[in-house]
Amino acid sequence: MSTFDKDLSSFDDYYENEKSTDDLEQELILAAADADARNHEHKSNHEVETTPEIEPSYEQEYGSGSKLKRSLSPDNDVERVTRLKTNEGEIIERPSEGYGKIIATHYNTLEEKGLHERSKSRIFYLRNFHNWIKSMLINEYLTKIKDGKRHNSPIHVLDMGCGKGGDLLKWRKGGITHLICNDIADVSLDQCKSRYYDMKNRNGRDRNSSFIYTIETIAADFTKVRLRKKYKDPSIKLDLVSCQFAFHYGFESLTQAECTMHNAAECLQPGGFFIGTILDSNDLIARIRKSGANIFGNGIFKVEFECDINKPPLFGGKYHFNLDGVVDCPEFLVHFSTLIKLAKKYGLKLVRTEKFYDFYQRMHVDGQQLMGNMKGLETFPPYPNTSLVGTDEDDYTHAEEFLKNEGQNRNANAKVGTLSKSEWEASSLYVTFVFEKMKNTWATDGTPIYQF
């Protein structure tokens, strides 16, 4: 357990006391209405120039999935300006179209850096460690999928929020057949395609070349657009859906959360898995309350809240996350108990969720060689003529203490792999999650009845 979890009431604690019903639809409507009433002000007479959408949004196509939107906004032709209230009562205007364009612009304008430049980054080992987490998570569930299939059966994967294609090699090593890459940032998606074709061309020149999966790309906001309509084959059955470090964007609103889960579950066949990584909202709330301010962090990351931390909303709980210049945009709290209930609505059952350090403890023996290959941990003490990335005075006191305590069983030149304390503080905020798609029968009205 994180030291930040022990003595403070969490996100879950607050809502556990607030809600008493087990009915999913009613609970979500009440929770979202409560959050909306507490954190949003509407100006129905504010006129804004609008641009017609090329295609219907998820809400236009399906409705919000609850009566909430219709009851709060009876006149759908009136453009709203929404404002957020912080814990100190400060009013922050929210873009009427949401934060999608801001997020897309951020990732579209991120400079692509080569391996040499990345190796000089303060978070070089942190990024590699998180990459190892993803590699082990992906491999674990691709292995489970293969174990349940006939040899050489096709494996289809959707990567929601794929970015620049950082997981392309993982999918190749996993032996998948077809990959659907989706991202809101079209420039990032172009770089993803370029990486894929570079990988494919290198494979073609290799004497020991192996099969490389086929790919299709979809530039769309998975929180607002039904992805299936954009698939080359809308009847495709997916074995795995992955959403790494991007799922939190879906919790900007109830409608967006429903759209995100619908996209994850719609084409996922029974026995398939939805996997991902997110920030732990309970830990975020605990740490911000402990800080006594609306911001906390250290030399490599900062989290600044722009919502009420004492009564955080279930949806639209905005904070600004900055990770050494790599990430610097608005994100949203994911109330995990609500996520579990929402997932159940779409036939997804929680299999496992783990803090990154718990995942590491479970997987580090099997992943030891890969960790070394990926340089996921920094060597302490450093080798001659090399320096440590940590700059804070106490960044390696934990490693020193570990070697001291283990000294009687080690030689004088013993070394240990670690992250700096500053990096551990950032990494310990994250969790993995895994959901499994359940089998279903059909009701007379055509709605699925899932067999949990």
C-alpha positions as CSV (number, residue, x, y, z in Angstrom):
1,M,0.0,0.0,0.0
2,S,1.2,3.5,-0.8
3,T,2.1,5.6,2.2
4,F,-0.3,8.2,0.9
5,D,-3.2,5.8,1.1
6,K,-3.1,5.0,4.8
7,D,-4.5,8.0,6.8
8,L,-6.7,9.9,4.4
9,S,-10.2,9.3,3.2
10,S,-10.3,8.5,-0.5
11,F,-12.4,9.1,-3.6
12,D,-14.0,5.7,-3.0
13,D,-14.8,6.5,0.7
14,Y,-16.6,9.7,-0.2
15,Y,-18.9,8.0,-2.8
16,E,-19.4,4.8,-0.8
17,N,-21.1,7.0,1.9
18,E,-23.0,9.0,-0.6
19,K,-24.7,6.2,-2.6
20,S,-26.9,3.4,-1.4
21,T,-28.5,1.9,-4.5
22,D,-27.3,-1.1,-6.4
23,D,-29.2,-0.2,-9.6
24,L,-26.5,0.7,-12.1
25,E,-28.5,3.0,-14.3
26,Q,-30.0,4.9,-11.3
27,E,-26.7,5.2,-9.6
28,L,-24.9,6.6,-12.6
29,I,-27.7,9.1,-13.3
30,L,-27.7,10.3,-9.7
31,A,-23.9,10.4,-9.4
32,A,-23.5,12.3,-12.7
33,A,-26.3,14.7,-11.9
34,D,-24.8,15.3,-8.5
35,A,-21.4,16.0,-10.0
36,D,-23.0,18.2,-12.7
37,A,-25.0,20.3,-10.2
38,R,-22.0,20.7,-7.9
39,N,-19.3,21.6,-10.4
40,H,-21.0,23.1,-13.5
41,E,-22.8,26.4,-14.1
42,H,-24.8,26.8,-17.4
43,K,-25.4,30.0,-19.4
44,S,-28.1,29.0,-21.8
45,N,-28.2,32.5,-23.4
46,H,-24.5,32.5,-24.4
47,E,-24.3,32.4,-28.2
48,V,-21.3,30.7,-29.8
49,E,-20.6,30.2,-33.5
50,T,-20.7,26.5,-34.2
51,T,-19.4,24.4,-37.0
52,P,-21.6,21.5,-38.3
53,E,-20.2,18.1,-37.4
54,I,-19.2,15.9,-40.3
55,E,-20.7,12.8,-38.5
56,P,-23.0,12.3,-35.5
57,S,-21.3,12.0,-32.1
58,Y,-21.9,9.0,-29.9
59,E,-24.5,10.9,-28.0
60,Q,-26.4,12.0,-31.1
61,E,-26.3,8.4,-32.4
62,Y,-27.2,6.5,-29.2
63,G,-28.3,9.1,-26.6
64,S,-26.4,9.5,-23.4
65,G,-27.4,6.1,-22.1
66,S,-29.4,7.7,-19.4
67,K,-32.0,10.4,-18.9
68,L,-29.5,12.8,-17.6
69,K,-28.8,14.9,-20.7
70,R,-32.4,15.2,-21.6
71,S,-33.5,16.2,-18.1
72,L,-30.7,18.8,-17.6
73,S,-30.7,20.2,-21.1
74,P,-34.2,20.2,-22.6
75,D,-33.2,22.6,-25.4
76,N,-30.5,20.8,-27.3
77,D,-30.2,23.6,-29.8
78,V,-28.9,26.0,-27.2
79,E,-25.1,26.1,-26.9
80,R,-23.8,25.9,-23.3
81,V,-20.8,27.4,-21.8
82,T,-19.7,25.3,-18.8
83,R,-17.5,26.6,-16.0
84,L,-15.7,24.5,-13.4
85,K,-15.3,25.4,-9.8
86,T,-12.1,24.6,-8.0
87,N,-11.8,23.8,-4.3
88,E,-11.0,27.5,-3.6
89,G,-14.1,28.6,-5.5
90,E,-12.2,29.8,-8.5
91,I,-14.1,29.7,-11.8
92,I,-12.4,28.1,-14.8
93,E,-14.2,28.1,-18.1
94,R,-14.5,24.8,-19.8
95,P,-14.6,24.7,-23.7
96,S,-18.1,24.0,-24.8
97,E,-16.9,21.3,-27.1
98,G,-14.8,19.6,-24.4
99,Y,-11.1,19.2,-24.2
100,G,-10.6,16.9,-27.1
101,K,-9.1,19.6,-29.4
102,I,-6.7,20.8,-26.7
103,I,-5.5,17.2,-26.0
104,A,-5.1,16.5,-29.8
105,T,-3.1,19.7,-30.3
106,H,-0.8,18.9,-27.4
107,Y,0.1,15.5,-28.8
108,N,0.2,16.7,-32.4
109,T,2.8,19.3,-31.5
110,L,5.1,17.1,-29.3
111,E,8.5,16.9,-30.9
112,E,9.6,13.4,-32.0
113,K,12.9,12.7,-30.4
114,G,15.3,9.9,-31.3
115,L,16.8,7.3,-28.9
116,H,19.9,9.4,-28.2
117,E,17.8,12.4,-27.1
118,R,15.5,10.2,-25.0
119,S,18.5,8.6,-23.3
120,K,19.4,12.1,-21.9
121,S,15.9,12.6,-20.4
122,R,15.5,12.9,-16.6
123,I,12.8,10.2,-16.9
124,F,14.6,7.9,-19.2
125,Y,14.4,4.9,-16.8
126,L,10.9,5.8,-15.7
127,R,9.6,5.7,-19.3
128,N,11.5,2.4,-19.9
129,F,10.1,0.9,-16.7
130,H,6.5,1.8,-17.7
131,N,7.3,0.4,-21.2
132,W,8.3,-2.9,-19.4
133,I,5.0,-2.8,-17.5
134,K,3.1,-2.5,-20.8
135,S,5.2,-5.3,-22.4
136,M,4.5,-7.7,-19.6
137,L,0.8,-6.9,-19.4
138,I,0.3,-7.3,-23.1
139,N,2.3,-10.5,-23.2
140,E,0.4,-12.0,-20.2
141,Y,-3.0,-11.6,-21.8
142,L,-1.9,-12.4,-25.4
143,T,-0.6,-15.7,-23.9
144,K,-3.9,-16.4,-22.2
145,I,-5.7,-15.7,-25.5
146,K,-3.4,-18.0,-27.4
147,D,-3.9,-20.7,-24.8
148,G,-7.6,-20.7,-25.5
149,K,-7.3,-20.8,-29.3
150,R,-6.2,-23.4,-31.8
151,H,-2.7,-23.1,-33.1
152,N,-2.2,-20.3,-35.6
153,S,-5.7,-18.9,-35.1
154,P,-5.9,-15.2,-36.0
155,I,-5.6,-12.6,-33.2
156,H,-7.2,-9.2,-33.7
157,V,-6.3,-6.2,-31.5
158,L,-7.6,-2.7,-31.1
159,D,-5.2,-0.2,-29.6
160,M,-7.2,2.8,-28.4
161,G,-5.1,6.0,-27.9
162,C,-2.1,4.3,-29.7
163,G,-0.2,7.6,-30.0
164,K,2.9,7.4,-32.1
165,G,2.9,3.6,-32.1
166,G,5.0,2.9,-29.1
167,D,3.6,-0.6,-28.8
168,L,4.0,-1.7,-32.4
169,L,7.0,-3.9,-31.6
170,K,5.1,-5.5,-28.7
171,W,2.3,-6.5,-31.0
172,R,4.8,-8.0,-33.4
173,K,6.5,-10.0,-30.7
174,G,3.0,-11.1,-29.5
175,G,2.3,-12.7,-32.9
176,I,-1.0,-10.9,-33.6
177,T,-2.6,-11.0,-37.0
178,H,-4.3,-7.6,-37.3
179,L,-4.1,-4.3,-35.5
180,I,-6.5,-1.4,-35.4
181,C,-4.7,1.7,-34.3
182,N,-6.8,4.6,-33.1
183,D,-5.8,8.0,-31.8
184,I,-7.3,11.5,-31.6
185,A,-4.1,13.1,-32.8
186,D,-3.7,12.7,-36.6
187,V,-0.1,13.7,-36.6
188,S,0.8,11.1,-34.0
189,L,-1.2,8.5,-36.0
190,D,0.9,9.4,-39.2
191,Q,4.0,8.8,-37.2
192,C,2.6,5.5,-36.0
193,K,2.0,4.5,-39.6
194,S,5.5,5.5,-40.6
195,R,7.0,3.4,-37.7
196,Y,4.9,0.4,-38.8
197,Y,6.0,0.6,-42.4
198,D,9.7,1.1,-41.4
199,M,9.4,-2.0,-39.2
200,K,7.8,-3.9,-42.1
201,N,10.5,-2.8,-44.6
202,R,13.3,-3.8,-42.2
203,N,11.6,-7.2,-41.8
204,G,11.5,-7.6,-45.5
205,R,15.2,-7.1,-45.8
206,D,16.0,-9.6,-43.0
207,R,17.0,-13.1,-44.0
208,N,15.1,-14.4,-41.0
209,S,12.0,-12.3,-41.7
210,S,8.8,-13.4,-40.0
211,F,5.1,-12.6,-40.6
212,I,4.1,-9.0,-39.6
213,Y,0.5,-8.3,-38.8
214,T,-1.6,-6.1,-41.0
215,I,-2.7,-2.6,-39.8
216,E,-5.4,-0.1,-40.2
217,T,-5.6,3.4,-38.6
218,I,-8.5,5.5,-37.4
219,A,-8.1,9.2,-36.5
220,A,-11.0,9.8,-34.1
221,D,-11.8,10.6,-30.5
222,F,-12.7,7.3,-28.9
223,T,-14.6,9.2,-26.2
224,K,-17.1,10.6,-28.8
225,V,-17.1,8.5,-31.9
226,R,-18.3,5.0,-32.5
227,L,-15.1,3.3,-33.8
228,R,-16.9,0.3,-35.3
229,K,-18.4,2.4,-38.0
230,K,-14.8,3.2,-39.2
231,Y,-13.4,-0.3,-39.2
232,K,-12.6,-1.8,-42.6
233,D,-14.5,-4.8,-41.4
234,P,-17.3,-3.8,-39.0
235,S,-18.0,-7.5,-38.3
236,I,-14.5,-8.1,-37.0
237,K,-14.2,-10.0,-33.7
238,L,-11.5,-8.6,-31.4
239,D,-9.5,-10.7,-29.0
240,L,-7.8,-7.9,-27.1
241,V,-8.4,-4.2,-26.6
242,S,-5.6,-2.1,-25.2
243,C,-5.8,1.5,-23.8
244,Q,-2.5,2.6,-22.3
245,F,-2.2,5.9,-20.4
246,A,-5.2,7.3,-22.2
247,F,-8.4,5.9,-20.7
248,H,-8.8,8.9,-18.3
249,Y,-9.9,11.1,-21.2
250,G,-13.1,9.1,-21.3
251,F,-14.2,10.3,-17.9
252,E,-14.6,13.9,-18.9
253,S,-18.4,13.2,-18.9
254,L,-20.8,10.4,-18.4
255,T,-21.6,10.3,-22.2
256,Q,-17.9,10.1,-23.0
257,A,-17.3,7.3,-20.5
258,E,-20.2,5.3,-22.0
259,C,-18.8,5.8,-25.5
260,T,-15.3,4.8,-24.4
261,M,-16.6,1.6,-22.8
262,H,-18.9,0.9,-25.8
263,N,-15.9,1.1,-28.1
264,A,-13.8,-1.2,-25.9
265,A,-16.6,-3.8,-25.6
266,E,-18.6,-3.7,-28.8
267,C,-16.5,-6.0,-31.0
268,L,-14.6,-7.8,-28.2
269,Q,-15.6,-11.5,-28.3
270,P,-16.4,-13.5,-25.2
271,G,-13.3,-14.5,-23.4
272,G,-11.4,-11.5,-24.9
273,F,-9.7,-8.9,-22.7
274,F,-9.7,-5.1,-22.2
275,I,-6.4,-4.1,-20.7
276,G,-5.0,-0.7,-19.8
277,T,-3.0,1.6,-17.5
278,I,-4.3,4.7,-15.6
279,L,-3.5,7.0,-12.8
280,D,-5.1,5.9,-9.5
281,S,-7.6,8.5,-8.5
282,N,-7.8,7.4,-4.9
283,D,-4.0,8.0,-4.6
284,L,-4.3,11.4,-6.5
285,I,-7.0,12.6,-4.1
286,A,-5.1,11.3,-1.0
287,R,-1.9,13.1,-2.1
288,I,-3.5,16.4,-3.0
289,R,-5.4,16.5,0.4
290,K,-2.1,15.7,2.2
291,S,-0.4,18.5,0.3
292,G,-2.8,21.1,1.8
293,A,-2.9,22.9,-1.6
294,N,-4.2,22.3,-5.1
295,I,-0.9,21.1,-6.4
296,F,1.6,18.4,-5.5
297,G,4.6,16.7,-7.1
298,N,8.4,16.8,-7.3
299,G,11.1,17.7,-9.7
300,I,9.8,15.5,-12.5
301,F,6.1,15.6,-12.2
302,K,3.3,18.0,-11.1
303,V,-0.4,17.4,-10.6
304,E,-2.6,20.5,-10.3
305,F,-6.3,20.1,-9.5
306,E,-9.0,22.2,-11.1
307,C,-12.0,20.6,-9.3
308,D,-13.3,20.3,-5.7
309,I,-11.0,17.8,-3.9
310,N,-13.3,17.4,-1.0
311,K,-16.3,16.5,-3.1
312,P,-14.7,15.3,-6.4
313,P,-17.2,14.8,-9.2
314,L,-17.6,11.3,-10.7
315,F,-17.1,12.7,-14.2
316,G,-15.3,15.9,-15.3
317,G,-13.0,15.8,-12.2
318,K,-10.2,17.8,-14.0
319,Y,-6.6,18.0,-13.1
320,H,-3.5,19.1,-15.0
321,F,-0.7,16.5,-15.2
322,N,2.8,17.5,-16.2
323,L,5.5,14.8,-16.5
324,D,8.9,16.4,-17.4
325,G,7.5,18.0,-20.5
326,V,6.4,14.7,-22.1
327,V,2.9,15.0,-20.8
328,D,1.3,18.4,-20.2
329,C,-2.4,18.5,-20.7
330,P,-5.8,18.2,-18.8
331,E,-6.8,14.8,-17.6
332,F,-9.8,13.5,-15.6
333,L,-10.3,11.4,-12.4
334,V,-11.4,7.8,-13.1
335,H,-13.6,6.7,-10.1
336,F,-12.8,3.0,-10.3
337,S,-15.9,1.7,-8.6
338,T,-18.0,3.6,-11.2
339,L,-15.8,2.2,-14.0
340,I,-16.5,-1.4,-12.7
341,K,-20.3,-0.8,-12.7
342,L,-20.2,0.9,-16.1
343,A,-18.1,-1.9,-17.6
344,K,-20.7,-4.4,-16.4
345,K,-23.3,-2.6,-18.4
346,Y,-21.2,-3.5,-21.5
347,G,-20.5,-7.1,-20.5
348,L,-17.1,-6.5,-19.1
349,K,-16.1,-8.1,-15.8
350,L,-13.1,-6.9,-13.7
351,V,-10.4,-9.6,-13.6
352,R,-7.6,-7.7,-11.9
353,T,-6.2,-4.3,-11.0
354,E,-2.7,-3.7,-9.6
355,K,-0.5,-0.8,-8.6
356,F,2.5,-0.7,-10.8
357,Y,4.8,-1.7,-7.9
358,D,2.5,-4.7,-7.1
359,F,2.5,-5.7,-10.8
360,Y,6.3,-5.5,-10.7
361,Q,6.5,-7.7,-7.6
362,R,4.4,-10.3,-9.4
363,M,6.1,-10.2,-12.7
364,H,9.7,-9.3,-12.1
365,V,11.1,-12.8,-12.0
366,D,9.6,-13.8,-15.4
367,G,10.5,-10.3,-16.8
368,Q,14.0,-10.0,-15.5
369,Q,15.8,-10.5,-18.8
370,L,13.4,-8.2,-20.6
371,M,13.9,-5.5,-17.9
372,G,17.6,-5.6,-18.5
373,N,17.2,-5.4,-22.3
374,M,14.8,-2.5,-22.0
375,K,17.0,-0.7,-19.4
376,G,13.9,-0.3,-17.1
377,L,15.9,0.2,-14.0
378,E,19.0,2.3,-13.2
379,T,22.1,0.7,-11.8
380,F,23.1,1.8,-8.3
381,P,25.8,2.5,-7.4
382,P,26.7,3.7,-11.0
383,Y,29.5,2.2,-13.0
384,P,32.7,4.2,-13.4
385,N,32.4,7.3,-15.7
386,T,28.6,7.2,-15.5
387,S,26.3,9.4,-13.5
388,L,22.9,8.9,-11.9
389,V,19.8,10.7,-13.4
390,G,18.4,11.6,-10.0
391,T,19.5,15.1,-8.7
392,D,17.7,15.3,-5.4
393,E,19.7,14.6,-2.3
394,D,17.6,11.7,-1.1
395,D,16.9,10.2,-4.5
396,Y,18.9,7.0,-3.8
397,T,18.7,6.7,0.0
398,H,16.3,3.8,-0.4
399,A,18.9,1.9,-2.6
400,E,21.6,2.7,-0.2
401,E,19.5,1.3,2.7
402,F,18.7,-1.8,0.7
403,L,22.3,-2.6,0.0
404,K,23.2,-1.9,3.6
405,N,20.6,-4.3,4.9
406,E,21.6,-6.9,2.4
407,G,25.3,-6.3,2.9
408,Q,26.0,-9.5,4.8
409,N,24.8,-11.5,1.9
410,R,26.5,-9.5,-0.8
411,N,30.0,-8.6,-1.9
412,A,31.4,-5.1,-1.5
413,N,30.9,-4.4,-5.2
414,A,27.2,-5.4,-5.2
415,K,24.8,-3.3,-7.3
416,V,21.0,-3.0,-7.5
417,G,18.6,-2.0,-10.1
418,T,16.2,0.8,-9.1
419,L,14.5,4.1,-10.0
420,S,15.2,7.3,-8.2
421,K,12.9,8.2,-5.4
422,S,11.4,11.0,-7.5
423,E,10.6,8.5,-10.3
424,W,9.1,6.0,-7.8
425,E,6.8,8.7,-6.5
426,A,5.5,9.3,-10.0
427,S,5.3,5.6,-11.0
428,S,3.5,4.6,-7.8
429,L,0.5,6.7,-8.9
430,Y,-0.4,4.2,-11.7
431,V,-2.4,1.1,-11.8
432,T,-3.1,-1.6,-14.4
433,F,-6.6,-2.9,-15.1
434,V,-7.9,-6.0,-16.9
435,F,-11.6,-6.7,-17.8
436,E,-12.9,-9.8,-19.6
437,K,-15.8,-9.9,-22.0
438,M,-18.6,-12.2,-20.8
439,K,-20.8,-14.5,-22.8
440,N,-24.4,-13.4,-23.4
441,T,-27.8,-14.4,-24.5
442,W,-30.4,-12.1,-26.0
443,A,-33.6,-10.7,-24.6
444,T,-36.7,-10.5,-26.8
445,D,-36.1,-6.8,-27.4
446,G,-32.7,-7.5,-28.8
447,T,-30.6,-6.4,-25.8
448,P,-27.8,-8.6,-24.5
449,I,-28.1,-10.4,-21.2
450,Y,-24.5,-11.1,-20.0
451,Q,-23.6,-14.2,-18.0
452,F,-21.6,-12.9,-15.1
